[in-house]
Amino acid sequence: YYHKLVEKDTNFVVNESGELTNYLGDMARFKVPEKVNGKTVVGIDAGAFKNNKNIEAVYLPDTCITIKDSAFYGCTNLIIISGQGVESIGAYAFYATAIESLTDEHFPKLKEIDRYAFCLTDKLKENMSNDFNTTNAITTIFKLTKLINTFTRQKDIDVKKLQDAMKA
């Protein structure tokens, strides 16, 4: 389902830190290479794919450990995202995307999801609520507190109090 891009593919731009900062290609489904111009891809920078209406599926290399704020914001046709090495997802990273499924298989090393990361991903919310009691739903998206934090736009929710209540 994806096309493996060669190491020197000019469709990808990375900064000195190894974060992918821009995608210049037009492929809908692809795998980000582990190295771009000799630099190991360690993350997706803020806004790197923002509002790209063409992409449908992105497979990140094992070397990619972070997806920063708004990285895929507004990618309304993005259905599949997978990152075997990803440990953290920033705020609004997948805001208003078409992601339908999110399981431990997509992000097996995930430790942190920032606020509103999956806000306005209606199909994902629907599927997650159907599977809420399964352990395959990213360990139930860090329990109810993370669901509230990632899917809502409410500013008056005290997440700390909710987390404390969940521990009790």
Contacts in CASP RR format, 6 or more apart in sequence:
PFRMAT RR
TARGET T0000
AUTHOR 0000-0000-0000
METHOD contacts of the structure
MODEL  1
YYHKLVEKDTNFVVNESGELTNYLGDMARFKVPEKVNGKTVVGIDAGAFK
NNKNIEAVYLPDTCITIKDSAFYGCTNLIIISGQGVESIGAYAFYATAIE
SLTDEHFPKLKEIDRYAFCLTDKLKENMSNDFNTTNAITTIFKLTKLINT
FTRQKDIDVKKLQDAMKA
1 29 0 8 1.000
1 57 0 8 1.000
1 80 0 8 1.000
2 29 0 8 1.000
2 30 0 8 1.000
2 31 0 8 1.000
2 57 0 8 1.000
2 59 0 8 1.000
3 27 0 8 1.000
3 29 0 8 1.000
3 30 0 8 1.000
3 31 0 8 1.000
4 31 0 8 1.000
4 33 0 8 1.000
5 11 0 8 1.000
5 12 0 8 1.000
5 30 0 8 1.000
5 31 0 8 1.000
5 32 0 8 1.000
5 33 0 8 1.000
6 33 0 8 1.000
7 33 0 8 1.000
7 34 0 8 1.000
7 35 0 8 1.000
7 36 0 8 1.000
7 38 0 8 1.000
8 36 0 8 1.000
8 37 0 8 1.000
9 33 0 8 1.000
9 36 0 8 1.000
10 24 0 8 1.000
11 23 0 8 1.000
11 24 0 8 1.000
11 25 0 8 1.000
11 27 0 8 1.000
12 20 0 8 1.000
12 22 0 8 1.000
12 23 0 8 1.000
12 24 0 8 1.000
12 32 0 8 1.000
12 33 0 8 1.000
12 36 0 8 1.000
12 41 0 8 1.000
13 20 0 8 1.000
13 21 0 8 1.000
13 22 0 8 1.000
13 23 0 8 1.000
13 24 0 8 1.000
13 36 0 8 1.000
14 20 0 8 1.000
14 21 0 8 1.000
14 36 0 8 1.000
14 37 0 8 1.000
14 39 0 8 1.000
14 41 0 8 1.000
15 21 0 8 1.000
15 45 0 8 1.000
16 39 0 8 1.000
17 42 0 8 1.000
18 36 0 8 1.000
18 39 0 8 1.000
18 40 0 8 1.000
18 41 0 8 1.000
18 42 0 8 1.000
18 43 0 8 1.000
19 41 0 8 1.000
19 42 0 8 1.000
19 43 0 8 1.000
19 44 0 8 1.000
19 45 0 8 1.000
19 48 0 8 1.000
19 66 0 8 1.000
19 68 0 8 1.000
20 32 0 8 1.000
20 36 0 8 1.000
20 41 0 8 1.000
20 43 0 8 1.000
20 44 0 8 1.000
20 45 0 8 1.000
20 48 0 8 1.000
20 64 0 8 1.000
21 45 0 8 1.000
21 48 0 8 1.000
22 48 0 8 1.000
23 48 0 8 1.000
23 49 0 8 1.000
23 52 0 8 1.000
23 55 0 8 1.000
26 54 0 8 1.000
27 54 0 8 1.000
27 55 0 8 1.000
28 54 0 8 1.000
28 55 0 8 1.000
28 56 0 8 1.000
28 57 0 8 1.000
28 77 0 8 1.000
29 55 0 8 1.000
29 56 0 8 1.000
29 57 0 8 1.000
29 58 0 8 1.000
29 80 0 8 1.000
30 55 0 8 1.000
30 57 0 8 1.000
30 58 0 8 1.000
30 59 0 8 1.000
31 58 0 8 1.000
31 59 0 8 1.000
31 60 0 8 1.000
31 61 0 8 1.000
32 41 0 8 1.000
32 58 0 8 1.000
32 59 0 8 1.000
32 60 0 8 1.000
32 61 0 8 1.000
32 64 0 8 1.000
33 41 0 8 1.000
33 61 0 8 1.000
34 40 0 8 1.000
34 41 0 8 1.000
34 61 0 8 1.000
34 62 0 8 1.000
34 63 0 8 1.000
35 41 0 8 1.000
40 63 0 8 1.000
41 60 0 8 1.000
41 61 0 8 1.000
41 63 0 8 1.000
41 64 0 8 1.000
42 63 0 8 1.000
42 64 0 8 1.000
42 65 0 8 1.000
42 66 0 8 1.000
43 60 0 8 1.000
43 64 0 8 1.000
43 65 0 8 1.000
43 66 0 8 1.000
43 67 0 8 1.000
43 68 0 8 1.000
44 60 0 8 1.000
44 64 0 8 1.000
44 66 0 8 1.000
44 67 0 8 1.000
44 68 0 8 1.000
44 71 0 8 1.000
44 72 0 8 1.000
45 68 0 8 1.000
45 71 0 8 1.000
46 68 0 8 1.000
46 69 0 8 1.000
46 70 0 8 1.000
46 71 0 8 1.000
47 68 0 8 1.000
47 69 0 8 1.000
47 70 0 8 1.000
47 71 0 8 1.000
47 72 0 8 1.000
47 73 0 8 1.000
48 68 0 8 1.000
48 71 0 8 1.000
48 72 0 8 1.000
49 55 0 8 1.000
49 58 0 8 1.000
49 71 0 8 1.000
49 72 0 8 1.000
49 75 0 8 1.000
49 78 0 8 1.000
50 70 0 8 1.000
50 71 0 8 1.000
50 72 0 8 1.000
50 73 0 8 1.000
50 74 0 8 1.000
50 75 0 8 1.000
51 73 0 8 1.000
51 74 0 8 1.000
51 75 0 8 1.000
52 72 0 8 1.000
52 74 0 8 1.000
52 75 0 8 1.000
53 75 0 8 1.000
53 76 0 8 1.000
53 77 0 8 1.000
54 77 0 8 1.000
55 72 0 8 1.000
55 75 0 8 1.000
55 77 0 8 1.000
55 78 0 8 1.000
56 77 0 8 1.000
56 78 0 8 1.000
56 79 0 8 1.000
56 80 0 8 1.000
57 78 0 8 1.000
57 79 0 8 1.000
57 80 0 8 1.000
57 81 0 8 1.000
58 72 0 8 1.000
58 78 0 8 1.000
58 80 0 8 1.000
58 81 0 8 1.000
58 82 0 8 1.000
59 80 0 8 1.000
59 82 0 8 1.000
59 83 0 8 1.000
60 67 0 8 1.000
60 81 0 8 1.000
60 82 0 8 1.000
60 83 0 8 1.000
60 84 0 8 1.000
60 85 0 8 1.000
60 86 0 8 1.000
61 83 0 8 1.000
62 83 0 8 1.000
62 84 0 8 1.000
62 85 0 8 1.000
63 85 0 8 1.000
64 83 0 8 1.000
64 85 0 8 1.000
64 86 0 8 1.000
65 85 0 8 1.000
65 86 0 8 1.000
65 87 0 8 1.000
65 88 0 8 1.000
65 109 0 8 1.000
66 86 0 8 1.000
66 87 0 8 1.000
66 88 0 8 1.000
66 89 0 8 1.000
66 90 0 8 1.000
67 86 0 8 1.000
67 88 0 8 1.000
67 89 0 8 1.000
67 90 0 8 1.000
67 93 0 8 1.000
68 90 0 8 1.000
68 93 0 8 1.000
69 90 0 8 1.000
69 91 0 8 1.000
69 92 0 8 1.000
69 93 0 8 1.000
69 114 0 8 1.000
70 91 0 8 1.000
70 92 0 8 1.000
70 93 0 8 1.000
70 95 0 8 1.000
71 90 0 8 1.000
71 93 0 8 1.000
71 94 0 8 1.000
72 78 0 8 1.000
72 81 0 8 1.000
72 93 0 8 1.000
72 94 0 8 1.000
72 97 0 8 1.000
73 92 0 8 1.000
73 93 0 8 1.000
73 94 0 8 1.000
73 95 0 8 1.000
73 96 0 8 1.000
74 95 0 8 1.000
74 96 0 8 1.000
74 97 0 8 1.000
75 94 0 8 1.000
75 96 0 8 1.000
75 97 0 8 1.000
75 98 0 8 1.000
76 96 0 8 1.000
76 97 0 8 1.000
76 98 0 8 1.000
77 98 0 8 1.000
78 94 0 8 1.000
78 97 0 8 1.000
78 98 0 8 1.000
78 99 0 8 1.000
79 98 0 8 1.000
79 99 0 8 1.000
79 100 0 8 1.000
80 99 0 8 1.000
80 100 0 8 1.000
80 101 0 8 1.000
81 94 0 8 1.000
81 97 0 8 1.000
81 99 0 8 1.000
81 102 0 8 1.000
81 106 0 8 1.000
82 105 0 8 1.000
82 106 0 8 1.000
82 107 0 8 1.000
83 106 0 8 1.000
83 107 0 8 1.000
84 107 0 8 1.000
84 108 0 8 1.000
84 109 0 8 1.000
85 107 0 8 1.000
85 108 0 8 1.000
85 109 0 8 1.000
86 107 0 8 1.000
86 109 0 8 1.000
86 110 0 8 1.000
87 109 0 8 1.000
87 110 0 8 1.000
87 111 0 8 1.000
87 112 0 8 1.000
88 110 0 8 1.000
88 111 0 8 1.000
88 112 0 8 1.000
88 113 0 8 1.000
88 114 0 8 1.000
89 107 0 8 1.000
89 110 0 8 1.000
89 112 0 8 1.000
89 113 0 8 1.000
89 114 0 8 1.000
89 117 0 8 1.000
90 112 0 8 1.000
90 113 0 8 1.000
90 114 0 8 1.000
90 117 0 8 1.000
91 114 0 8 1.000
91 115 0 8 1.000
91 116 0 8 1.000
91 117 0 8 1.000
92 115 0 8 1.000
92 116 0 8 1.000
92 117 0 8 1.000
92 119 0 8 1.000
93 114 0 8 1.000
93 117 0 8 1.000
93 118 0 8 1.000
94 117 0 8 1.000
94 118 0 8 1.000
94 121 0 8 1.000
95 116 0 8 1.000
95 117 0 8 1.000
95 118 0 8 1.000
95 119 0 8 1.000
95 120 0 8 1.000
95 121 0 8 1.000
96 119 0 8 1.000
96 120 0 8 1.000
96 121 0 8 1.000
97 118 0 8 1.000
97 121 0 8 1.000
98 121 0 8 1.000
98 123 0 8 1.000
99 118 0 8 1.000
99 121 0 8 1.000
99 123 0 8 1.000
99 124 0 8 1.000
100 123 0 8 1.000
100 124 0 8 1.000
100 127 0 8 1.000
101 124 0 8 1.000
101 127 0 8 1.000
102 118 0 8 1.000
102 124 0 8 1.000
102 128 0 8 1.000
102 137 0 8 1.000
102 138 0 8 1.000
102 141 0 8 1.000
103 136 0 8 1.000
103 137 0 8 1.000
103 138 0 8 1.000
104 135 0 8 1.000
104 136 0 8 1.000
104 138 0 8 1.000
104 139 0 8 1.000
105 136 0 8 1.000
106 138 0 8 1.000
107 138 0 8 1.000
110 138 0 8 1.000
113 141 0 8 1.000
113 142 0 8 1.000
113 146 0 8 1.000
113 149 0 8 1.000
113 150 0 8 1.000
114 150 0 8 1.000
115 149 0 8 1.000
115 150 0 8 1.000
116 149 0 8 1.000
116 150 0 8 1.000
116 151 0 8 1.000
116 152 0 8 1.000
116 153 0 8 1.000
117 150 0 8 1.000
118 124 0 8 1.000
118 125 0 8 1.000
118 150 0 8 1.000
118 151 0 8 1.000
119 150 0 8 1.000
119 151 0 8 1.000
119 152 0 8 1.000
119 153 0 8 1.000
121 151 0 8 1.000
125 151 0 8 1.000
128 137 0 8 1.000
128 141 0 8 1.000
128 147 0 8 1.000
131 137 0 8 1.000
132 140 0 8 1.000
133 140 0 8 1.000
134 140 0 8 1.000
141 147 0 8 1.000
141 150 0 8 1.000
143 166 0 8 1.000
144 162 0 8 1.000
144 166 0 8 1.000
145 159 0 8 1.000
145 162 0 8 1.000
145 163 0 8 1.000
145 166 0 8 1.000
148 154 0 8 1.000
148 157 0 8 1.000
148 159 0 8 1.000
148 162 0 8 1.000
149 157 0 8 1.000
149 159 0 8 1.000
END
